[in-house]
Amino acid sequence: MAGTGSVQHLSALLDLFTDRQWIVTIDEVMAKLELPRSTAYRTVGALSRAGFLDRVSDEGYSLGPRILQLYRLLQVGDPLLQVARPVCMALAATAPRGSAVLLCRSYFDGVMCVHQEMAPGPQEAVSYQVGRPMPLYRGSSSKTVLAALDRPRLTKLYDRQSDDIRRAGFGESREAFLANVKAIQRAGYCVARGEVDKGRIGISSPFADKGIGLTGCISLVLSEASSTEEDISRAIVQVAAAAHDTMQRLAVWKPATRSSDIDSPARPDATNRATASGSPSRRARSTS
């Protein structure tokens, strides 16, 4: 397969798979991609031979092993994961029991978690699962990534999704929406209580690298029942320092050429010292 049309078919076909649909049929490919049966069979056959799809029944196909191969290559070669994974590990090592550290990045008109680290202790639900797209206007991770976008993109986003933004309580008008974003930008972090998972508090701080066009955040998710205001204040300091550390590492990142460059994370104790040093100048901005 080659050419722009083939890439569009690949993307559109893979978009048919969701959390609720793991098997795709030829009839569904024909209907959703608006293809004649012969073209649908050729498209699915080419993707199957390339390993992107697996035939699991007479008419049904699942995602194939090529996806796993690409996932592994992403895990070992992605610049963000290379620099931020040890930062997340260090943050999780000092986080309260039962908390979770999330590494998120912008993804089209949403945000996606690309890595998690769990602190010791029993865990409550965390909806920000690795690889699961989330909207940009609910939860501290999403709002923090949203606040890192420029005004033209924010305006276009509101025009496309104004109804959803209003339902999320993040702006009844474009001006109110931009004002809410501006408040997070000024603070440098966002605290959200129970917006995504009930009983959880999310604390997030952004990072960005214009050189590779990357916007993201590091978040610490705490248990609301066992967290004090002192715990939240401490988490704000830790998350802000971790995001700053990530941004500095991205600025000096160079492609690894040996497996040892990838498999040897930075010493957690060094990151812990950095995490303990920073302190934001303003109180947390909490939204419920």
MIGU-821949 format. One record per atom (N, C-alpha, C): residue in three letters; x, z, y. Coordinates in steps of 0.05 Angstrom, whole numbers, padded with zeros to 5 digits, always signed. Atoms other than C-alpha are relative to their C-alpha. Layout:
# residues N
ALAXZY
...
***
This chain:
# residues 288
MET+00017+00000-00024
MET+00000+00000+00000
MET+00018+00000+00025
ALA-00016+00001-00024
ALA+00026-00017+00069
ALA-00018-00007+00024
GLY+00014+00007-00023
GLY+00003-00026+00140
GLY-00018+00022+00011
THR+00016-00020-00013
THR-00041+00012+00189
THR-00026+00006-00015
GLY+00025-00004+00014
GLY-00105+00000+00150
GLY+00003+00017-00025
SER-00005-00016+00024
SER-00074+00029+00087
SER+00003+00030+00006
VAL-00004-00028-00009
VAL-00052+00092+00124
VAL-00027+00012+00007
GLN+00026-00011-00008
GLN-00122+00100+00153
GLN-00017+00005-00025
HIS+00015-00005+00025
HIS-00153+00093+00083
HIS+00010+00025-00014
LEU-00012-00024+00012
LEU-00104+00145+00056
LEU-00010+00025+00014
SER+00009-00024-00015
SER-00121+00194+00111
SER-00029+00006-00003
ALA+00029-00004+00003
ALA-00196+00183+00107
ALA-00007+00009-00028
LEU+00006-00008+00027
LEU-00196+00189+00032
LEU+00008+00029-00005
LEU-00008-00028+00004
LEU-00156+00254+00032
LEU-00017+00020+00015
ASP+00018-00018-00015
ASP-00203+00282+00084
ASP-00026+00006-00015
LEU+00024-00006+00016
LEU-00259+00278+00032
LEU+00003+00026-00015
PHE-00005-00025+00014
PHE-00227+00338-00003
PHE-00003+00024+00019
THR+00004-00023-00016
THR-00250+00405+00024
THR+00001+00025-00018
ASP+00002-00025+00016
ASP-00255+00478+00003
ASP-00022+00000-00020
ARG+00023+00001+00017
ARG-00321+00460-00029
ARG-00002-00025-00017
GLN+00000+00025+00016
GLN-00306+00391-00056
GLN+00029-00005-00010
TRP-00026+00004+00011
TRP-00247+00386-00103
TRP+00002-00026-00016
ILE+00001+00025+00015
ILE-00269+00323-00140
ILE-00014-00021+00017
VAL+00012+00022-00015
VAL-00284+00256-00107
VAL-00005-00023-00019
THR+00008+00022+00017
THR-00321+00199-00139
THR+00004-00027+00014
ILE-00002+00026-00011
ILE-00315+00124-00129
ILE-00023-00005+00019
ASP+00023+00004-00017
ASP-00385+00123-00100
ASP+00003+00014+00027
GLU-00005-00014-00025
GLU-00365+00175-00048
GLU+00021-00014+00017
VAL-00021+00016-00015
VAL-00303+00135-00029
VAL-00013-00024+00012
MET+00014+00024-00010
MET-00347+00073-00021
MET-00017+00008+00025
ALA+00019-00008-00021
ALA-00398+00110+00022
ALA+00015+00010+00025
LYS-00013-00013-00022
LYS-00351+00151+00066
LYS+00020-00019+00014
LEU-00020+00018-00012
LEU-00298+00097+00077
LEU-00012-00027+00006
GLU+00014+00025-00004
GLU-00349+00041+00079
GLU+00015-00024-00012
LEU-00015+00020+00015
LEU-00312+00000+00027
LEU-00017-00012-00022
PRO+00012+00011+00024
PRO-00337-00049-00025
PRO+00012+00013-00025
ARG-00009-00014+00024
ARG-00331-00024-00096
ARG+00028-00009-00009
SER-00026+00010+00009
SER-00272-00069-00112
SER+00023+00011+00017
THR-00021-00011-00017
THR-00232-00045-00052
THR+00003+00030-00004
ALA-00002-00028+00006
ALA-00249+00027-00067
ALA+00016+00005-00025
TYR-00015-00003+00025
TYR-00223+00019-00138
TYR+00030-00006+00005
ARG-00028+00007-00006
ARG-00159-00014-00112
ARG+00014+00023+00015
THR-00012-00021-00016
THR-00148+00041-00061
THR+00005+00025-00016
VAL-00003-00023+00017
VAL-00159+00097-00110
VAL+00021-00004-00021
GLY-00020+00006+00020
GLY-00117+00063-00162
GLY+00028+00001+00011
ALA-00027-00001-00012
ALA-00058+00054-00115
ALA+00008+00029+00006
LEU-00006-00028-00005
LEU-00062+00127-00094
LEU+00005+00016-00025
SER-00005-00013+00025
SER-00065+00149-00166
SER+00027-00007-00011
ARG-00027+00009+00009
ARG-00004+00108-00185
ARG+00022+00013+00016
ALA-00020-00013-00017
ALA+00033+00140-00126
ALA+00000+00030-00004
GLY+00000-00029+00006
GLY+00014+00210-00151
GLY-00017+00016+00020
PHE+00016-00015-00019
PHE-00032+00228-00093
PHE-00027+00009-00011
LEU+00025-00007+00013
LEU-00094+00229-00138
LEU+00005+00001-00030
ASP+00001-00002+00029
ASP-00107+00248-00210
ASP-00028-00006-00010
ARG+00026+00006+00012
ARG-00164+00220-00252
ARG-00007+00023-00019
VAL+00007-00023+00017
VAL-00200+00279-00283
VAL-00027-00004-00015
SER+00025+00006+00015
SER-00265+00247-00308
SER-00004-00030+00003
ASP+00005+00029-00001
ASP-00296+00178-00316
ASP+00000-00011+00028
GLU+00002+00011-00028
GLU-00309+00171-00241
GLU+00013+00019+00020
GLY-00010-00020-00019
GLY-00277+00233-00210
GLY+00030+00002+00002
TYR-00028-00003-00005
TYR-00209+00244-00179
TYR+00005+00026+00015
SER-00009-00023-00014
SER-00173+00306-00156
SER+00026-00006+00014
LEU-00026+00003-00012
LEU-00111+00315-00113
LEU+00021+00000-00021
GLY-00020+00003+00020
GLY-00049+00295-00151
GLY+00026+00016+00006
PRO-00024-00016-00002
PRO+00020+00325-00162
PRO+00019-00008+00023
ARG-00017+00008-00023
ARG+00052+00285-00105
ARG-00005+00019+00023
ILE+00006-00019-00021
ILE+00017+00333-00058
ILE+00017+00025-00002
LEU-00017-00023+00005
LEU+00054+00391-00090
LEU+00029-00005+00007
GLN-00028+00007-00006
GLN+00120+00355-00084
GLN+00004+00000+00031
LEU-00002+00000-00029
LEU+00108+00344-00010
LEU-00002+00028+00012
TYR+00002-00028-00009
TYR+00087+00416-00001
TYR+00026+00015-00003
ARG-00026-00013+00003
ARG+00153+00440-00030
ARG+00020-00010+00020
LEU-00019+00011-00020
LEU+00192+00393+00015
LEU-00006+00011+00028
LEU+00007-00012-00025
LEU+00154+00420+00074
LEU+00009+00029+00002
GLN-00008-00027+00000
GLN+00169+00491+00054
GLN+00030+00004+00004
VAL-00029-00003-00002
VAL+00244+00479+00050
VAL+00012-00014+00024
GLY-00012+00016-00021
GLY+00253+00429+00106
GLY-00013+00001+00027
ASP+00014-00001-00026
ASP+00203+00444+00162
ASP+00016+00017+00019
PRO-00016-00016-00020
PRO+00241+00467+00225
PRO-00013+00027+00006
LEU+00013-00026-00008
LEU+00189+00520+00243
LEU+00002+00020-00023
LEU-00003-00018+00022
LEU+00189+00550+00173
LEU+00028+00010-00004
GLN-00028-00008+00003
GLN+00265+00550+00170
GLN+00007+00022+00020
VAL-00008-00020-00020
VAL+00272+00590+00235
VAL-00018+00024+00001
ALA+00018-00022-00004
ALA+00210+00633+00234
ALA-00006+00017-00024
ARG+00006-00016+00024
ARG+00204+00655+00162
ARG+00015+00027+00000
PRO-00013-00026+00000
PRO+00259+00708+00168
PRO-00010+00018+00022
VAL+00012-00017-00021
VAL+00228+00732+00234
VAL-00025+00013-00010
CYS+00025-00012+00011
CYS+00161+00742+00199
CYS+00006+00021-00021
MET-00007-00020+00020
MET+00195+00778+00141
MET+00009+00026+00013
ALA-00010-00024-00013
ALA+00229+00826+00188
ALA-00023+00015+00014
LEU+00023-00013-00013
LEU+00164+00839+00226
LEU-00017+00014-00021
ALA+00016-00013+00021
ALA+00126+00853+00162
ALA+00013+00025-00011
ALA-00015-00023+00010
ALA+00181+00902+00140
ALA-00004+00025+00017
THR+00004-00023-00018
THR+00166+00946+00201
THR-00029+00004+00007
ALA+00028-00001-00008
ALA+00091+00934+00206
ALA-00014+00023-00015
PRO+00015-00021+00014
PRO+00039+00987+00187
PRO-00010-00010-00027
ARG+00010+00007+00027
ARG+00015+00989+00115
ARG-00027-00014+00002
GLY+00025+00015+00001
GLY-00039+00939+00099
GLY-00003-00021+00021
SER+00002+00020-00020
SER-00023+00893+00156
SER+00011-00027-00010
ALA-00009+00027+00008
ALA-00007+00818+00153
ALA+00012-00014+00024
VAL-00013+00016-00021
VAL+00040+00773+00193
VAL-00007-00029-00005
LEU+00008+00028+00002
LEU+00016+00702+00206
LEU+00017-00017+00019
LEU-00014+00020-00016
LEU+00056+00643+00231
LEU-00019-00024+00002
CYS+00020+00021-00004
CYS+00009+00591+00261
CYS+00011-00021+00020
ARG-00007+00022-00017
ARG+00016+00524+00296
ARG-00024-00016+00007
SER+00023+00018-00008
SER-00029+00475+00333
SER-00003-00022-00021
TYR+00006+00020+00020
TYR-00063+00424+00288
TYR-00024-00016+00010
PHE+00021+00015-00012
PHE-00104+00369+00321
PHE-00015+00017+00021
ASP+00016-00016-00018
ASP-00161+00405+00357
ASP-00004+00028-00011
GLY+00002-00026+00012
GLY-00148+00469+00319
GLY+00027+00013-00004
VAL-00024-00014+00006
VAL-00096+00516+00292
VAL+00002+00004-00030
MET-00004-00003+00028
MET-00066+00524+00223
MET+00021+00021-00006
CYS-00020-00019+00010
CYS-00031+00582+00189
CYS+00019-00015-00019
VAL-00019+00014+00018
VAL+00033+00556+00157
VAL+00017+00019-00016
HIS-00015-00020+00016
HIS+00063+00621+00131
HIS-00013+00028+00004
GLN+00009-00027-00001
GLN+00042+00692+00115
GLN+00021+00019-00012
GLU-00015-00022+00013
GLU+00079+00757+00101
GLU-00018+00024+00000
MET+00017-00023+00002
MET+00042+00817+00076
MET+00016+00026-00001
ALA-00013-00026+00001
ALA+00064+00888+00091
ALA-00010+00015-00025
PRO+00009-00015+00023
PRO+00060+00939+00034
PRO-00027+00013+00005
GLY+00026-00014-00002
GLY-00006+00973+00019
GLY-00023-00018-00006
PRO+00024+00015+00006
PRO-00077+00951+00003
PRO-00007-00019+00024
GLN+00006+00020-00021
GLN-00099+00888+00041
GLN-00030-00005+00002
GLU+00027+00009-00005
GLU-00166+00872+00073
GLU+00001-00031+00003
ALA+00002+00030-00001
ALA-00190+00800+00080
ALA+00014-00011+00025
VAL-00012+00016-00022
VAL-00150+00751+00123
VAL-00009-00029-00004
SER+00011+00027+00002
SER-00186+00685+00135
SER+00021-00021+00006
TYR-00021+00019-00007
TYR-00124+00652+00164
TYR+00018-00005-00024
GLN-00016+00006+00024
GLN-00099+00626+00097
GLN+00018-00024+00006
VAL-00019+00022-00004
VAL-00040+00579+00093
VAL-00013-00026-00006
GLY+00012+00026+00004
GLY-00063+00508+00103
GLY-00029-00003+00008
ARG+00028+00002-00006
ARG-00133+00524+00126
ARG-00003-00004+00030
PRO+00004+00004-00029
PRO-00151+00493+00194
PRO-00021+00019+00011
MET+00018-00019-00014
MET-00185+00541+00243
MET-00005-00010+00028
PRO+00006+00009-00027
PRO-00219+00528+00310
PRO+00018+00015+00021
LEU-00018-00010-00021
LEU-00181+00541+00375
LEU-00011+00022+00018
TYR+00012-00018-00020
TYR-00228+00590+00408
TYR-00012+00025-00013
ARG+00009-00025+00012
ARG-00240+00647+00359
ARG+00023+00013-00014
GLY-00023-00015+00012
GLY-00188+00700+00341
GLY+00024-00002+00017
SER-00023-00002-00017
SER-00123+00720+00373
SER+00020-00023-00005
SER-00019+00022+00006
SER-00081+00667+00337
SER-00009-00026+00014
SER+00010+00024-00012
SER-00125+00610+00359
SER+00001+00000+00030
LYS+00001-00001-00029
LYS-00134+00633+00430
LYS+00028+00000+00012
THR-00028+00000-00010
THR-00059+00644+00438
THR+00012-00028-00001
VAL-00009+00027+00002
VAL-00043+00574+00414
VAL-00015-00017+00021
LEU+00016+00014-00020
LEU-00099+00548+00459
LEU+00012+00004+00028
ALA-00011-00006-00026
ALA-00067+00582+00519
ALA+00027-00014+00006
ALA-00026+00014-00003
ALA-00002+00544+00507
ALA-00004-00030+00006
LEU+00006+00028-00005
LEU-00037+00476+00517
LEU-00001-00005+00030
ASP+00001+00007-00029
ASP-00033+00439+00584
ASP-00029-00004+00009
ARG+00027+00001-00011
ARG-00094+00434+00630
ARG-00015-00026-00008
PRO+00015+00024+00008
PRO-00111+00361+00615
PRO-00011+00001-00028
ARG+00010-00002+00027
ARG-00115+00375+00541
ARG-00022+00021-00003
LEU+00021-00020+00000
LEU-00155+00438+00553
LEU-00027-00011+00010
THR+00025+00011-00011
THR-00205+00400+00596
THR-00013-00019-00020
LYS+00011+00018+00020
LYS-00213+00346+00543
LYS-00012+00015-00024
LEU+00010-00016+00022
LEU-00222+00398+00489
LEU-00027+00012+00007
TYR+00026-00012-00008
TYR-00277+00433+00528
TYR-00022-00022+00001
ASP+00020+00021-00001
ASP-00312+00367+00540
ASP-00010-00008-00028
ARG+00008+00008+00027
ARG-00312+00352+00465
ARG-00014+00023-00015
GLN+00010-00023+00016
GLN-00329+00422+00440
GLN-00013+00022+00017
SER+00012-00020-00018
SER-00366+00457+00497
SER-00021+00017-00014
ASP+00020-00016+00013
ASP-00424+00478+00453
ASP+00012+00021-00018
ASP-00013-00019+00017
ASP-00379+00511+00402
ASP+00014+00021+00016
ILE-00014-00019-00016
ILE-00338+00544+00456
ILE-00020+00020+00012
ARG+00020-00018-00011
ARG-00401+00573+00488
ARG-00010+00019-00022
ARG+00010-00017+00022
ARG-00426+00598+00421
ARG+00020+00022-00008
ALA-00021-00020+00006
ALA-00359+00633+00410
ALA+00004+00020+00022
GLY-00002-00019-00022
GLY-00367+00669+00477
GLY+00025-00003+00016
PHE-00026+00003-00013
PHE-00304+00639+00506
PHE-00003-00017+00026
GLY+00003+00015-00025
GLY-00334+00604+00567
GLY-00026-00014+00001
GLU+00026+00013-00003
GLU-00404+00586+00590
GLU+00002-00026+00016
SER-00005+00024-00015
SER-00374+00533+00635
SER+00029-00008-00003
ARG-00028+00008+00001
ARG-00310+00493+00640
ARG+00018+00019+00016
GLU-00016-00018-00017
GLU-00286+00538+00697
GLU+00004+00027-00013
ALA-00003-00025+00014
ALA-00300+00601+00657
ALA+00019-00002-00024
PHE-00018+00004+00022
PHE-00265+00573+00597
PHE+00029-00001+00009
LEU-00027+00002-00010
LEU-00203+00555+00637
LEU+00010+00027+00011
ALA-00007-00027-00010
ALA-00204+00624+00670
ALA+00008+00018-00023
ASN-00007-00017+00024
ASN-00204+00658+00601
ASN+00027-00008-00011
VAL-00026+00009+00010
VAL-00146+00615+00579
VAL+00023+00009+00019
LYS-00020-00008-00020
LYS-00108+00630+00644
LYS+00007+00030-00003
ALA-00005-00028+00003
ALA-00116+00705+00632
ALA+00019+00006-00023
ILE-00018-00003+00023
ILE-00082+00699+00564
ILE+00028-00010+00007
GLN-00026+00011-00008
GLN-00027+00656+00594
GLN+00015+00020+00017
ARG-00013-00020-00017
ARG-00012+00709+00646
ARG+00010+00024-00016
ALA-00008-00024+00015
ALA-00011+00766+00596
ALA+00023-00006-00020
GLY-00021+00007+00020
GLY+00033+00728+00545
GLY-00008+00008-00028
TYR+00010-00008+00027
TYR-00008+00754+00486
TYR-00030+00003+00001
CYS+00029-00004+00002
CYS-00079+00764+00462
CYS-00005+00020-00022
VAL+00010-00019+00020
VAL-00113+00821+00425
VAL-00030-00006-00005
ALA+00028+00006+00007
ALA-00178+00805+00388
ALA-00009+00019-00022
ARG+00011-00019+00019
ARG-00221+00853+00349
ARG-00024-00011-00015
GLY+00022+00008+00017
GLY-00263+00829+00291
GLY-00011-00027+00005
GLU+00011+00026-00006
GLU-00271+00758+00316
GLU+00000-00019-00024
VAL-00002+00017+00024
VAL-00250+00725+00251
VAL-00007+00016-00025
ASP+00005-00017+00023
ASP-00250+00781+00199
ASP-00008+00028+00010
LYS+00009-00026-00009
LYS-00291+00844+00210
LYS+00019+00022-00010
GLY-00018-00022+00008
GLY-00249+00907+00209
GLY+00029-00006+00004
ARG-00028+00008-00005
ARG-00186+00870+00230
ARG+00004-00003+00030
ILE-00008+00005-00028
ILE-00149+00869+00297
ILE+00024-00019-00001
GLY-00021+00019-00002
GLY-00106+00809+00313
GLY+00015+00002+00026
ILE-00017+00000-00023
ILE-00047+00812+00361
ILE+00019-00023-00002
SER-00015+00025+00002
SER-00013+00746+00377
SER+00015-00005+00026
SER-00016+00008-00023
SER+00041+00719+00422
SER+00011-00029-00006
PRO-00006+00028+00004
PRO+00058+00645+00433
PRO+00030-00007+00001
PHE-00026+00013-00004
PHE+00120+00602+00427
PHE-00004-00030+00002
ALA+00002+00029-00003
ALA+00133+00529+00443
ALA+00028-00012+00001
ASP-00025+00015-00002
ASP+00188+00478+00437
ASP-00007-00029+00008
LYS+00007+00027-00010
LYS+00180+00415+00480
LYS+00016-00021-00014
GLY-00017+00020+00012
GLY+00237+00381+00444
GLY-00012-00013-00025
ILE+00013+00010+00024
ILE+00198+00374+00379
ILE-00031+00000+00003
GLY+00029+00001-00005
GLY+00129+00379+00411
GLY-00016+00020-00016
LEU+00013-00020+00017
LEU+00111+00444+00375
LEU-00010+00023+00017
THR+00013-00023-00012
THR+00063+00498+00398
THR-00011+00018-00022
GLY+00009-00018+00021
GLY+00048+00560+00357
GLY+00000+00029+00009
CYS+00000-00028-00006
CYS+00045+00635+00353
CYS+00007+00016-00025
ILE-00003-00020+00021
ILE+00063+00696+00312
ILE-00021+00021+00004
SER+00022-00019-00002
SER+00007+00744+00297
SER+00005+00023-00020
LEU+00001-00023+00018
LEU+00003+00814+00268
LEU-00029+00009-00002
VAL+00028-00007+00005
VAL-00064+00831+00237
VAL-00001+00028-00012
LEU+00001-00028+00007
LEU-00079+00905+00232
LEU-00028+00008-00011
SER+00025-00012+00008
SER-00133+00947+00199
SER-00012+00015+00023
GLU+00012-00014-00022
GLU-00181+00969+00253
GLU-00006+00029-00006
ALA+00007-00028+00008
ALA-00201+01032+00215
ALA+00024+00019+00002
SER-00023-00018+00001
SER-00130+01059+00210
SER+00020-00004+00023
SER-00018+00006-00022
SER-00099+01033+00275
SER-00008+00016+00025
THR+00005-00014-00026
THR-00092+01075+00338
THR+00008-00018+00023
GLU-00008+00015-00023
GLU-00082+01050+00408
GLU+00030-00001+00002
GLU-00030+00000+00000
GLU-00009+01070+00401
GLU+00010-00021-00020
ASP-00008+00021+00019
ASP-00004+01025+00339
ASP-00003-00028+00012
ILE+00005+00026-00012
ILE-00034+00967+00378
ILE+00021-00006+00022
SER-00020+00004-00021
SER+00013+00977+00437
SER+00027-00006-00012
ARG-00026+00006+00013
ARG+00073+00979+00390
ARG+00000-00028-00012
ALA+00002+00027+00012
ALA+00048+00916+00355
ALA+00003-00022+00021
ILE-00003+00020-00022
ILE+00044+00879+00422
ILE+00029-00004+00006
VAL-00029+00003-00006
VAL+00117+00894+00435
VAL+00014-00015-00023
GLN-00013+00013+00023
GLN+00138+00873+00365
GLN-00007-00030-00002
VAL+00008+00028+00002
VAL+00098+00809+00365
VAL+00012-00017+00022
ALA-00012+00015-00023
ALA+00122+00788+00434
ALA+00029-00005-00005
ALA-00028+00004+00006
ALA+00194+00799+00413
ALA+00004-00020-00022
ALA-00003+00019+00022
ALA+00184+00761+00348
ALA-00005-00029+00009
ALA+00006+00027-00010
ALA+00153+00701+00384
ALA+00024-00009+00018
HIS-00023+00007-00016
HIS+00211+00702+00434
HIS+00024-00007-00017
ASP-00022+00005+00019
ASP+00261+00705+00377
ASP-00004-00028-00013
THR+00006+00026+00012
THR+00227+00645+00344
THR+00006-00023+00019
MET-00004+00021-00020
MET+00229+00605+00408
MET+00030-00005+00004
GLN-00029+00003-00003
GLN+00304+00619+00416
GLN+00012-00014-00024
ARG-00010+00012+00024
ARG+00317+00599+00344
ARG-00007-00030-00001
LEU+00008+00028+00000
LEU+00278+00534+00352
LEU+00018-00016+00020
ALA-00016+00014-00020
ALA+00319+00517+00414
ALA+00028-00008-00010
VAL-00027+00006+00010
VAL+00384+00517+00374
VAL-00001-00011-00028
TRP+00003+00009+00027
TRP+00356+00491+00308
TRP+00014-00027-00004
LYS-00011+00026+00009
LYS+00394+00436+00272
LYS-00008-00004-00029
PRO+00009+00004+00028
PRO+00374+00403+00206
PRO+00021+00011-00019
ALA-00017-00011+00021
ALA+00402+00439+00145
ALA+00008-00023-00018
THR-00010+00021+00018
THR+00445+00395+00100
THR+00007+00011-00027
ARG-00005-00012+00026
ARG+00456+00444+00043
ARG-00022+00019-00007
SER+00022-00018+00009
SER+00408+00484+00001
SER+00006+00029+00009
SER-00007-00027-00009
SER+00446+00547+00022
SER-00009+00005+00028
ASP+00009-00003-00027
ASP+00428+00533+00094
ASP-00030+00007+00002
ILE+00028-00004+00001
ILE+00355+00536+00075
ILE-00007+00027-00014
ASP+00008-00022+00017
ASP+00354+00591+00023
ASP+00011+00027+00009
SER-00012-00025-00009
SER+00394+00644+00062
SER-00013+00008+00027
PRO+00013-00008-00025
PRO+00347+00677+00113
PRO+00018+00018+00016
ALA-00015-00018-00017
ALA+00374+00715+00172
ALA-00004+00029-00009
ARG+00002-00028+00008
ARG+00387+00789+00162
ARG-00023+00014+00014
PRO+00023-00012-00013
PRO+00322+00827+00174
PRO+00008+00021+00020
ASP-00006-00022-00018
ASP+00358+00885+00207
ASP+00007-00010+00028
ALA-00006+00011-00026
ALA+00383+00839+00263
ALA-00026-00007+00015
THR+00026+00006-00013
THR+00312+00815+00276
THR-00015+00025+00007
ASN+00013-00026-00006
ASN+00286+00886+00273
ASN+00009+00011+00026
ARG-00010-00010-00025
ARG+00332+00905+00329
ARG-00011-00015+00024
ALA+00012+00016-00021
ALA+00307+00847+00370
ALA-00029+00006+00005
THR+00029-00006-00002
THR+00235+00863+00354
THR-00006+00026+00014
ALA+00005-00026-00012
ALA+00243+00934+00378
ALA+00007+00001+00029
SER-00011-00001-00027
SER+00274+00915+00445
SER-00019-00009+00022
GLY+00016+00011-00021
GLY+00223+00874+00483
GLY-00024+00017+00006
SER+00024-00014-00007
SER+00164+00902+00521
SER-00015-00016+00021
PRO+00015+00015-00019
PRO+00109+00863+00555
PRO-00008+00017+00024
SER+00004-00015-00025
SER+00093+00883+00626
SER-00029+00007+00006
ARG+00028-00005-00006
ARG+00018+00884+00622
ARG-00014+00012-00025
ARG+00015-00011+00022
ARG-00034+00920+00580
ARG-00012-00023-00016
ALA+00012+00021+00018
ALA-00066+00882+00522
ALA-00026-00008+00012
ARG+00026+00011-00007
ARG-00123+00837+00538
ARG-00016-00001-00025
SER+00016-00001+00025
SER-00176+00854+00485
SER-00026-00015+00004
THR+00026+00014+00000
THR-00235+00811+00468
THR-00014+00008-00026
SER+00014-00008+00024
SER-00289+00829+00418
SER-00021-00021-00007
***
